[in-house]
Amino acid sequence: MTGETRYRVIVRCPKCGERYILRGRNNEKGELETGFKQCICGNESNLHIDATPE
């Protein structure tokens, strides 16, 4: 085990109601990195993100 904390990330789009469940880790800048770019409806900025440690 590397000691890095993994997070369970739930991304919700208020525009279309879609929900994504992902796993992520903190990058060097302390930001949560999952690889998620945009919702299927094209929404990139107005997303609700909830992260909990695994």
Secondary structure as UniProt FT lines:
FT   STRAND          6..12
FT   TURN            14..16
FT   STRAND          19..26
FT   TURN            28..29
FT   STRAND          32..33
FT   TURN            40..41
FT   STRAND          48..53
//
